Amino acid sequence: MNGNRASDRDREIDDLLVQLAGLVRVRSLLDRRGATEAELEEHSAEIGRLHWRLTRTVKQRTGDR
């Protein structure tokens, strides 16, 4: 059972990394194209939320071992 939970977390970690990388790229693109400060802050806030979730998920994953 622990193996399934661990592999589910591995997949979640992979998904979060892909989402996070995408948001960072989009934020950079928006910045280069002159997006408003509000738009950049919105992306930054979502990046922060995903980073927090990723950190929590990694900690849970290491606890599964």
Secondary structure as GFF3:
##gff-version 3
##sequence-region A 1 65
A	DSSP	alpha_helix	2	32	.	.	.	ID=ss1
A	DSSP	alpha_helix	37	63	.	.	.	ID=ss2
###
